[in-house]
């Protein structure tokens, strides 16, 4: 298990979570809480997705999620990081790693 530090914007409001990275021209790393799944409708670029447990341990990863897609996971996990495509590879993130978020 590795500890990976990631800088991310914390999305708190319903509106921030609903739109997330949609309609942005450039990728940004974001963190938010939600259950069940996300969509990439309106997102103009592929993203990497990390699903975390309550201790911020990685439970599921999705590399290079294309625009106009859905991504679902076990509802017992609610912490999500969406990051620019390549983030998982660049940081060698794998299931079981612990994520430390520095909010920007």
N, C-alpha and C positions, 0 to 999 in steps of 0.2 A: 504494500500500500504506500502510495506517495501522497504528499500534501502539495496541492497545486493552488497557487494564488492567482486569482482572476479579478480584474477591475471590471465593474459592471454598474450600469444605471439601474436603480431599484424602481420598478414600476409598481405603484401603489394603488392608484385609482382604477375604477372599473374602465374608464375611457382609455387610460394608458395601457391597461392589460388587453383590452379588446383590439386596439390598433397596433400595439407592439412595434414591430419593425415595418409594418405596412406603409407604403407610400414614401418611404425614405429613399434617398438617392444613394446613400452609402451605408454599409453595415455598421452596427453598433452592438456591443455586448450588453444584454439586459438580463435582469433577474426578476422573477415574480412568482407568486403562489397561485396555482390553479390546480384543478383535478381533471383527470381523464385524458385531456388532449389539447392540442393546439392546431392552428391552421396557418398556412402561408399565403392565403389569398391577399393580393395587393403587395406582397413582398416581391421586390424586383431582382433578387439575388438569392443563391442557395445559402443555407445556414447550417451550422452544427447545433445540436440540441443535447443538453445534459439534463437528466432527471435525477434528483437528489432525494435522499431520505431526510428525516428531521435532524440528523446529525451532520448533514451536508456531505454524506458519502454518495458517490456516483452509483446509481442503480441501473440506469439504462442510458445508452448513447445512440445518437443518430447523426451520422456524418452526411454532409452535403444534401440536406433536405431541400428539394427543389421548390420553386414557387408553385402556388395553386395545389398544395397537397395538405393532407391531414396526417397527424402523428398522434398515436394513442399509447397509453401505458396503464399499468396497474393503479387503480384509484387510491391505494394506500400511500402513494407518493404525490406530493403537491408542489415541490420546489423545482423550478425550471430555470435553466440558463439557456438563452439563445445567443449564439456568437457567430462571428463571420466564419464562413466555410474555411476549413483548414486549421481551426483552433484546436480541435481534438488531436489531430496529427502533430501539429507544432509543439504542443505541450505533452505529448505522449499520454493522454488521459485514457484511463481504462476503468472498467467497473471495479468498484472497491476503493478507488482513490478518494481522498478527502479534499473538498474544495473550500478554500478560504476566500471569501468575497471582500474586496475593498470597494465600497460604494463610491461612485463618482457623481 
